Amino acid sequence: MLFRSRDYPQGSTAAHVLGYVGPIPVEKVDTYRNRGYLGNETVGRAGIESEYEQYLRGIAGRQQVEVDARGEVVGRGVISQTPPRAGQTLRLSIDLKVQKALEDALREEVRGSGTSTGAAGVALDPKTGAVLALASYPTYDPAVFERGTPREVRRVLTSAGRPLLDRAIGGEYPAASTFKAITATAALQSGLYKPGELIDAPGSVVLYKTRFRGFNNQEFGKIAMPTALEVSSDTFFYKLGDRTYRVPGWPLQDWSRRFGLGRPTGLDLSEGESAGLVPDLAYKRQTCDRKVDPINCSWRPGDSINMSIGQGNVLVTPIQMAVAYAALANGGTVVTPTLGQAVVDSDGRVLRDLLSARATRPLGISRDNLDIVRSGLRLAANGNEGTAAPVFGSLPAANRVEGKTGTAENPSGVDHAWYVGYAP
């Protein structure tokens, strides 16, 4: 049997990134044997361990020996032998200091809130997509699967806190007001909002005989898009959502997908990544019951209006929103988030570059429209009425943050709190 031994000197740090190893599951033995395994090896079962198994696996040694009928070595003894070969080394993009800082912050916020049950965060380089930190809380110690007792393993597997769930890539949540940057882009690029246009943003607005209320019924008067992002006016974006409903082409859905929503990002943790949901008419028809609620089988104005502020049926993952805002930060390129940088040999020589080959694509936003959206995100973090200004507004110019807060309604419990942004 070929064992893969793992030590975890940093304990639970980056557990969801690293994953863990274990015996080949019984139902997959044949699959592994077809790939050249004996069937009794220790293999990667989750995370990077599983994703890069082809490089991390060792190759078992073989020895052919001459024996008699009783199994005793006779004659020439060892006829031939092939020594075992160790697995290769994988270099990750994770910055250990950033990773620890993120994990510490998530843990402190959850434990200090008194109501929260979990949290997640992602930090990536917006130019390359290299993931600097990726964390989910609650977490676990991968050493449990290496040296833990059956009881300890079972405790992790059955915990009500679901520590094995990587909320950063597998948790699906309403985007709430962080989605407004996408709505703003869709309205600008589709010509549904003209730069500099002032739109009345009352505390609530009646559309299609339905009253849609803004947060705390706040009134802002006639404002332009940057200010609407600064103060996070719901009614301003309700009206933009209505405009997207009134035109053909599904601009809100189109631009959501251009930003990378509604499908996995391509992160090299493919087994745990969720696609999220960009709702449209096809989705409504697939999920409705024509006999019970035939009206809900159509795409209605309220669907676009609620979607405009990241509510309704839209669902995203933290990694998706990190990629979306990275495109705003880097000037309009959608990157593929990447954890693996390179496969190296025992001397540190690069055998395979994993980062430079990752795909990128243009978002398709004009420079003028990008500047409008970014100016709104800058105001949201630094303006006099910015929703995040109490946190970020006092930072020096060299460390200025741009980004957006969000509070997503959660019908099954406490609301979800978001922040998505970027900084030098």
C-alpha positions in Angstrom: 0.0 0.0 0.0 1.2 3.5 -0.8 0.6 6.0 2.0 0.6 9.7 1.5 1.6 11.3 4.8 0.6 14.9 5.6 1.6 17.2 8.4 -0.3 20.4 9.0 2.0 22.8 11.0 -0.5 25.6 10.6 -3.4 23.6 12.0 -6.7 24.6 10.5 -5.3 27.5 8.4 -6.4 27.2 4.8 -8.2 23.9 5.5 -10.8 24.4 2.8 -8.1 25.2 0.3 -5.8 22.3 1.2 -8.5 19.7 1.7 -7.5 16.3 3.0 -6.4 12.8 2.0 -7.8 9.4 2.7 -8.3 5.9 1.3 -9.9 5.5 -2.1 -13.6 5.2 -1.7 -14.9 1.7 -2.4 -17.2 2.9 -5.1 -14.3 4.6 -7.0 -11.7 1.8 -6.8 -12.2 0.7 -10.4 -12.0 4.3 -11.6 -8.7 4.8 -9.9 -7.4 1.4 -11.1 -8.1 2.5 -14.7 -5.9 5.5 -14.0 -3.0 3.3 -13.0 -3.6 3.0 -9.2 -3.4 -0.3 -7.3 -6.6 0.6 -5.5 -5.3 0.7 -2.0 -3.5 4.0 -2.0 -4.1 7.1 0.0 -5.4 9.9 -2.3 -6.6 13.4 -2.2 -10.3 13.5 -1.2 -11.0 17.2 -1.1 -9.5 20.6 -1.9 -6.2 21.1 -3.6 -5.3 17.6 -2.6 -8.0 16.3 -4.9 -7.7 18.9 -7.6 -4.0 18.3 -8.1 -3.9 14.6 -7.3 -2.1 13.9 -10.6 0.9 15.9 -9.5 0.9 15.2 -5.8 0.5 11.5 -6.0 3.5 9.3 -5.5 4.3 6.3 -7.6 4.6 2.9 -5.8 7.8 1.0 -6.1 7.8 -2.5 -7.5 10.0 -5.5 -6.7 10.1 -8.9 -8.5 11.5 -11.8 -6.4 12.1 -15.4 -7.1 10.5 -17.7 -4.5 9.8 -21.4 -4.1 6.4 -23.1 -3.6 6.5 -22.1 0.1 7.1 -18.4 -0.7 10.8 -18.5 0.4 13.3 -16.4 -1.5 15.5 -18.7 -3.6 18.0 -18.5 -6.4 18.7 -15.0 -7.6 16.4 -13.5 -5.0 15.4 -10.0 -6.3 15.1 -10.2 -10.0 14.2 -6.6 -10.7 13.0 -3.6 -8.7 11.8 -0.1 -9.3 12.1 2.4 -6.5 9.1 4.4 -5.4 8.8 8.0 -6.6 7.7 10.8 -4.4 4.9 13.1 -5.5 5.8 16.6 -6.9 5.5 19.9 -5.0 2.7 22.3 -5.6 3.2 26.0 -5.0 0.1 28.0 -4.1 -0.8 31.6 -4.6 -2.0 31.9 -1.0 -0.3 34.6 1.1 -0.1 33.1 4.6 -0.3 36.4 6.4 -3.4 37.5 4.4 -5.0 34.1 4.9 -4.5 34.2 8.7 -5.8 37.7 8.9 -8.9 36.8 6.9 -9.6 33.7 9.0 -9.1 35.6 12.2 -11.5 38.4 11.1 -14.2 35.9 10.1 -13.9 34.0 13.4 -14.0 37.1 15.5 -17.0 38.6 13.7 -19.1 35.4 13.9 -18.3 34.7 17.5 -18.9 38.4 18.5 -22.2 38.8 16.6 -24.2 36.5 18.8 -26.4 35.6 15.9 -24.2 34.6 13.0 -23.5 31.0 12.2 -21.0 31.3 9.5 -18.9 33.6 7.2 -16.7 33.5 4.2 -14.2 35.7 2.4 -12.0 35.9 -0.6 -9.0 38.1 -1.5 -7.5 37.9 -5.0 -5.1 39.8 -7.3 -7.5 41.5 -9.7 -4.8 41.5 -12.5 -4.0 37.9 -12.5 -6.8 36.1 -10.6 -4.2 34.7 -8.1 -6.1 33.9 -4.9 -4.3 35.5 -2.0 -6.7 34.2 0.7 -9.9 32.1 0.7 -11.6 31.2 4.0 -14.8 29.8 5.4 -15.9 29.6 9.0 -16.6 27.3 10.8 -13.5 25.4 9.7 -11.8 22.1 10.7 -8.3 20.7 11.2 -7.3 18.5 8.2 -5.1 16.5 10.6 -8.3 14.8 11.8 -8.5 12.9 8.6 -4.8 12.0 8.9 -4.5 10.9 12.5 -7.9 11.4 14.1 -10.0 8.7 15.7 -13.2 7.5 14.0 -15.1 9.5 16.6 -13.2 12.7 15.8 -13.7 12.2 12.1 -17.4 11.5 12.6 -17.7 14.7 14.7 -16.4 16.8 11.8 -18.6 15.0 9.2 -21.8 15.4 11.2 -21.3 18.8 12.9 -24.4 21.1 12.7 -22.1 24.0 11.8 -21.1 22.1 8.5 -17.4 22.9 8.8 -16.6 21.0 5.6 -18.8 23.4 3.5 -16.6 26.0 1.8 -18.9 28.9 2.0 -16.5 31.0 -0.1 -17.1 28.9 -3.2 -20.0 26.7 -2.4 -22.4 29.0 -0.4 -25.1 30.6 -2.5 -26.5 33.9 -1.3 -28.6 36.9 -2.5 -26.0 39.5 -3.6 -28.1 42.4 -2.1 -26.8 45.9 -2.8 -23.4 44.7 -3.9 -25.3 43.7 -7.1 -26.0 47.4 -7.8 -22.7 47.8 -9.5 -23.8 45.2 -12.0 -27.2 46.8 -12.5 -25.5 50.1 -13.0 -23.2 48.6 -15.7 -26.1 47.0 -17.5 -28.1 50.2 -17.5 -25.2 52.3 -18.8 -24.0 49.8 -21.5 -27.6 49.2 -22.7 -28.3 52.9 -23.1 -31.0 52.7 -20.5 -29.3 55.3 -18.3 -27.6 58.4 -19.8 -24.5 59.7 -17.9 -25.4 62.6 -15.7 -29.2 61.8 -15.7 -31.0 62.7 -12.5 -33.6 60.2 -11.3 -35.9 60.9 -8.4 -35.2 58.5 -5.5 -38.0 58.8 -2.9 -38.4 56.6 0.1 -40.7 54.2 -1.8 -42.0 54.0 -5.3 -45.2 52.5 -6.8 -44.6 50.4 -9.9 -47.3 48.3 -11.5 -49.6 49.1 -8.6 -47.1 47.7 -6.1 -45.2 49.7 -3.6 -41.5 49.0 -3.5 -39.9 50.4 -0.4 -36.3 51.6 0.0 -34.2 50.8 3.0 -35.7 52.6 6.0 -37.8 54.6 3.5 -34.9 57.0 3.0 -35.5 59.8 0.5 -32.6 61.2 -1.6 -34.4 63.5 -4.1 -33.1 63.7 -7.7 -29.7 62.0 -7.9 -27.2 60.7 -10.5 -25.8 57.2 -10.6 -22.6 57.8 -8.6 -24.6 59.3 -5.7 -27.1 56.4 -6.0 -24.3 54.0 -5.4 -22.9 56.1 -2.6 -26.1 56.1 -0.6 -27.3 52.8 -1.9 -30.7 54.0 -3.0 -33.0 51.1 -3.6 -35.7 53.2 -5.4 -33.2 54.6 -7.9 -32.2 51.0 -8.8 -35.8 49.8 -8.8 -36.4 52.3 -11.6 -33.4 51.0 -13.5 -34.7 47.4 -13.0 -38.0 48.5 -14.5 -36.2 49.9 -17.5 -34.4 46.6 -18.1 -37.8 44.9 -18.0 -39.3 47.1 -20.6 -36.7 46.4 -23.3 -35.9 43.2 -25.2 -32.7 41.3 -24.8 -32.6 40.7 -21.1 -29.8 43.3 -20.4 -29.7 42.6 -16.6 -29.3 38.9 -17.1 -26.8 39.4 -20.0 -24.5 41.6 -18.0 -24.8 39.4 -14.9 -23.4 36.6 -17.0 -20.7 38.7 -18.5 -19.5 39.4 -15.0 -19.3 35.7 -14.5 -22.5 35.0 -12.5 -24.6 32.0 -13.0 -21.7 29.6 -13.6 -18.6 28.4 -11.8 -15.7 30.8 -12.1 -13.2 28.1 -13.1 -11.4 28.1 -9.7 -9.1 25.1 -9.3 -11.3 23.8 -6.6 -13.9 22.6 -9.1 -15.6 19.9 -7.0 -16.8 22.3 -4.4 -17.8 25.3 -6.5 -21.4 26.3 -7.0 -22.8 28.0 -10.1 -25.2 30.4 -8.3 -28.3 31.5 -10.2 -29.0 34.3 -12.7 -32.8 33.9 -12.9 -34.7 34.4 -16.2 -37.8 33.2 -18.0 -36.5 29.7 -18.5 -35.7 29.4 -14.8 -39.2 30.6 -13.9 -40.8 28.0 -16.2 -38.7 25.2 -14.9 -39.5 25.9 -11.3 -43.2 26.9 -11.4 -46.3 24.8 -11.1 -48.6 25.7 -14.0 -51.6 24.2 -12.2 -51.1 25.8 -8.8 -49.5 29.2 -9.8 -49.6 29.8 -13.6 -48.8 33.5 -13.2 -45.5 32.7 -11.6 -44.5 30.9 -14.8 -43.8 34.2 -16.5 -41.2 36.8 -15.9 -42.9 39.6 -14.2 -41.9 43.3 -13.7 -41.3 42.6 -10.0 -38.7 40.0 -10.9 -36.6 42.6 -12.7 -37.2 45.2 -10.0 -36.1 42.9 -7.2 -33.2 41.6 -9.1 -31.9 45.1 -9.7 -30.9 45.3 -6.0 -29.6 41.7 -5.8 -32.8 40.2 -4.2 -35.5 38.0 -5.7 -34.1 34.8 -7.1 -30.5 35.9 -7.9 -27.9 33.9 -6.0 -24.1 34.3 -6.0 -21.0 33.0 -4.3 -18.3 35.1 -2.6 -15.8 34.0 -5.2 -18.1 35.1 -8.0 -18.5 38.6 -6.6 -14.7 38.8 -6.0 -14.2 38.0 -9.7 -16.9 40.5 -10.8 -15.4 43.4 -8.8 -11.9 42.4 -9.9 -13.1 43.2 -13.5 -14.1 46.7 -12.3 -10.8 47.1 -10.5 -8.5 46.0 -13.3 -10.2 48.1 -16.0 -12.6 45.6 -17.5 -11.0 42.1 -17.7 -12.7 39.0 -16.2 -10.1 36.8 -14.7 -10.1 33.1 -13.7 -9.3 32.8 -10.0 -6.4 30.4 -9.4 -4.9 28.8 -6.3 -2.1 26.7 -8.0 0.8 28.7 -9.1 3.3 26.1 -10.2 4.4 22.5 -9.9 8.0 22.4 -8.9 10.6 19.7 -8.3 12.7 19.0 -5.2 15.1 21.8 -6.2 12.4 24.4 -6.7 12.6 24.4 -10.5 9.3 25.0 -12.2 8.0 22.0 -14.0 4.6 23.4 -14.9 3.3 27.0 -14.8 -0.3 26.9 -13.6 -1.1 30.6 -13.4 -0.1 32.2 -16.7 -2.3 29.8 -18.7 -5.5 30.7 -16.9 -8.2 32.2 -19.2 -9.2 35.9 -19.2 -11.8 37.7 -21.3 -12.9 41.3 -21.8 -16.0 42.4 -19.8 -16.9 44.8 -22.6 -17.5 47.9 -20.6 -16.5 51.3 -22.0 -13.9 53.4 -20.2 -16.4 56.2 -19.6 -19.0 53.9 -18.1 -16.4 52.1 -16.0 -15.4 55.5 -14.6 -19.0 56.3 -13.6 -19.4 53.0 -11.8 -16.1 53.2 -10.1 -16.7 56.8 -9.0 -19.9 55.6 -7.3 -18.0 52.8 -5.5 -15.4 55.3 -4.5 -18.1 57.5 -3.0 -19.7 54.5 -1.2 -16.5 54.0 0.7 -15.3 57.6 1.0 -18.2 60.0 0.4 -19.9 62.0 3.1 -23.0 59.8 2.9 -21.2 56.6 1.8 -22.6 53.5 3.4 -19.0 52.2 4.1 -17.4 55.6 4.8 -17.5 55.1 8.6 -15.2 52.2 8.1 -13.0 53.2 5.2 -13.4 57.0 4.9 -10.5 57.9 7.1 -7.8 55.9 5.3 -5.0 57.8 3.5 -5.3 58.3 -0.2 -2.6 55.7 -0.9 -4.8 53.0 0.7 -8.2 54.2 -0.6 -10.9 51.5 -0.8 -13.6 51.4 -3.4 -16.6 49.0 -2.9 -20.1 48.3 -1.9 -22.0 47.2 1.2 -25.0 44.8 1.0 -27.6 43.5 3.4 -29.4 40.5 1.9 -32.7 39.3 3.3 -32.7 35.8 4.6 -36.1 34.3 5.0 -34.8 31.5 7.2 -32.8 33.6 9.7 -30.6 36.6 10.2 -29.9 38.8 7.2 -26.6 38.3 5.3 -24.0 41.1 5.5 -21.8 41.7 2.5 -18.9 43.8 1.5 -17.2 43.6 -1.9 -14.4 46.0 -2.9 -10.9 46.6 -3.9 -7.9 48.7 -2.8 -4.2 49.4 -3.9 
